[in-house]
Amino acid sequence: MSYVDGFIVAVPKANLETYKKMASLAGGVWKEHGALAYVEAVADDVPYGEVTSFPRAVQAKDDETVIFSWIVYEDRAARDAIVARVLADARLQGDEWKQVFDGQRMIYGGFEAFLEL
């Protein structure tokens, strides 16, 4: 079974095109270092729930949209090795991401797949 890193982040709508360009670069780097898949998706049908929701989870403001993304790896060991290489990759160094969205409101984590159809 594969291993998946999942991410949810609020991005100001004014920064969306910049985020997309940066995500394209990052996705290429992840794939180059061995990720099986890299997906970034922008909210389309994501209502603000009364109790919980994607927008609530990242405290999205009226001028922000939610990005849901995931990266697929062969397994946890491959993920750990790939992430180490990605974090050391000079192409992703710098503070540009901090200028595009608030990383303190990002939700992320690693998940072991138990069903793949």
C-alpha positions in Angstrom: 0.0 0.0 0.0 1.1 3.5 -0.7 1.8 6.4 1.7 0.2 9.8 1.3 1.1 13.3 2.6 -2.0 15.5 2.8 -2.1 19.3 3.0 -4.8 21.9 3.4 -4.0 25.6 3.3 -5.8 29.0 2.8 -4.3 31.1 0.0 -5.3 34.7 -0.6 -7.2 34.9 -3.9 -4.8 37.7 -4.9 -1.9 35.2 -4.6 -3.5 32.2 -6.3 -1.7 32.5 -9.6 1.7 32.9 -7.8 0.8 29.9 -5.6 0.0 27.8 -8.7 3.4 28.6 -10.3 5.2 27.8 -7.1 3.2 24.5 -6.7 4.1 23.6 -10.2 7.8 24.0 -9.4 7.4 22.1 -6.1 5.5 19.3 -7.8 8.2 18.8 -10.4 10.8 18.7 -7.6 8.8 16.1 -5.6 8.3 14.0 -8.7 12.0 14.3 -9.7 13.0 13.0 -6.3 10.6 10.0 -6.5 7.1 10.9 -5.5 4.5 8.8 -7.5 1.9 11.6 -7.7 1.6 15.2 -6.7 -1.8 16.9 -6.8 -2.9 20.5 -5.9 -6.6 21.3 -6.0 -8.4 24.7 -5.5 -11.7 24.8 -3.7 -14.7 24.7 -5.9 -17.6 23.3 -3.9 -16.4 23.8 -0.4 -19.1 25.4 1.9 -18.2 27.1 5.1 -19.7 24.6 7.6 -21.6 25.5 10.8 -19.4 23.1 12.9 -16.5 22.0 10.8 -15.3 22.4 7.2 -12.2 22.8 5.1 -12.5 26.7 5.3 -13.0 26.5 9.1 -10.1 24.1 9.5 -7.6 26.7 8.1 -9.5 29.8 9.3 -10.0 30.9 5.7 -10.9 34.6 5.4 -13.4 36.0 2.9 -10.6 37.0 0.5 -8.9 33.5 0.6 -9.6 30.1 -1.0 -8.7 26.7 0.2 -6.1 24.5 -1.4 -6.2 20.7 -0.8 -3.2 18.8 -2.0 -1.6 15.4 -1.6 1.6 13.6 -2.5 1.7 9.9 -3.0 4.8 7.7 -2.3 5.5 4.0 -2.6 5.6 3.6 1.2 6.7 5.5 4.4 10.4 4.8 4.0 10.3 6.2 0.4 8.4 9.2 1.7 11.0 9.9 4.4 13.9 9.7 1.9 12.1 11.8 -0.7 11.1 14.5 1.8 14.7 14.7 3.0 16.0 15.2 -0.6 13.2 17.7 -1.4 14.0 19.8 1.8 17.6 19.9 0.8 16.9 20.9 -2.9 18.1 24.5 -3.6 15.1 25.2 -5.9 12.8 25.2 -2.9 14.9 27.2 -0.5 13.9 30.7 0.5 11.0 32.5 2.0 8.8 32.9 -1.1 6.1 30.5 0.3 5.8 32.7 3.4 4.8 35.6 1.2 2.1 33.6 -0.6 0.2 32.1 2.3 0.2 31.8 6.1 1.9 28.5 6.9 0.8 28.7 10.5 -2.7 27.8 9.4 -1.6 24.9 7.2 -2.8 21.4 8.1 -0.7 18.5 7.0 0.1 15.0 7.9 1.2 11.6 6.6 -1.2 8.7 6.0 -0.8 5.1 5.4 -3.2 3.9 2.7 -5.4 0.9 3.7 -7.6 0.7 0.6 -6.7 1.4 -3.0 -9.2 0.7 -5.7 
